Amino acid sequence: MGWEKPRLRWTSKTPPMDNILTWNVRALNWPNKQEDIKCFLQLNKVGLVGLQETNVKRGNNVSVANRLFQGWQWRNNSELNPKGRIWIAWKPQVYNVWCVLGDFNTILIAEDRMGDIEINDNEIRDFANCLEVWDLQEMRSVGPYHSWTNKIVWTKIDRVIINPLWYDVFDFASLWYDVLSDHTRIIVEFLHYPGMTPEFSYCDMWCMGPNFSDIIETHYRSRPIGNKLYQLKHLLGSLKKDLMKLNKNKYSDFMHSMLRQEMISLIFNSSC
């Protein structure tokens, strides 16, 4: 019989993630503002935040972080800038994936700016070349197009940059810009959709495993009393967990190799 190729059923890979926020807060020293930001993080289930123009002195770092980010990890650039203009904080139990987001203070295309200021091709070229070299792209978004204004000029300088693999991991991530007021707040949401239950399929290669016969015999001896059909149903149900464990311990490397070969073949055929 040989071995039967397992049937694969793809499911949503979206991890249980909190939302991501970036915000040009224009100073972070006042307790009232710290409390407002803390409440906003809690109400919007934010687990990763980047704050710009915080103006927090190095000696106040710990006290400010203790008010805002209890139980979080955080970093800032106070060693490079006495005012610590940039802060990043995250929940360590949630986040192990990153993207680049915040106030880039430059535009990417001519349409990113409206107003009286003339657009310099050099400022567009440098940013565009950076994204091309590192194979990055801007995340799709909803909400106001321009992210900053002084009521004379409107520009899009706050954005979220990701690599092409982002949507392979986060199937249902979405980005929206809050109401425009000086700098907009940027929220990256992870929308959770129930995935399909993986389909169980028997693989002939399992019978070649050294413990396969013992697993079958152990479950067969513990079958309940009843008619043959009921015994068979119970036997198959009880075997499922141990057979999946056998597959994980003995054949997972083989399965990964097979999937890799399928992906290579798919990429090759699509490029021909």
Sequence and secondary structure as in RCSB ss.txt:
>XXXX:A:sequence
MGWEKPRLRWTSKTPPMDNILTWNVRALNWPNKQEDIKCFLQLNKVGLVGLQETNVKRGNNVSVANRLFQGWQWR
NNSELNPKGRIWIAWKPQVYNVWCVLGDFNTILIAEDRMGDIEINDNEIRDFANCLEVWDLQEMRSVGPYHSWTN
KIVWTKIDRVIINPLWYDVFDFASLWYDVLSDHTRIIVEFLHYPGMTPEFSYCDMWCMGPNFSDIIETHYRSRPI
GNKLYQLKHLLGSLKKDLMKLNKNKYSDFMHSMLRQEMISLIFNSSC
>XXXX:A:secstr
                  EEEEEE S   SHHHHHHHHHHHHHTTEEEEEEES    GGGHHHHHHHH TT EEE
E TTTSTT   EEEE TTT     EEEE SS SSGGGEESSS   HHHHHHHHHHHHHTT EE  EES S  EE 
SS EE  EEEEE TTHHHH TTEEEEE   SSB  EEEEE             GGGGGSTTHHHHHHHHHHT  S
S HHHHHHHHHHHHHHHHHHHHHHHHHHHHHHHHHHHHHHHHHHHH 
